């Protein structure tokens, strides 16, 4: 396995000297081929949250305007 110059290659200096990260034995690439796709449904989540908030506010206003008569 060859490491290119764009790979993560930290040089950390400790009390006893520099340490270099080495991949563990039997480490594979994983084969995923890229980052997971995230964030595409953000608009739907925001729209759904706005809808729930609007319905809740409407029900709150309607409940406050309703007159409640207690009879004994």
Buried (B, 14 or more C-beta within 10 A) or exposed (E): EEEEEEEEEEEEEEEEEEEEEEEEEEEEEEEEEEEEEEEEEEEEEEEEEEEEEEEEEEEEEEEEEEEEEEEE
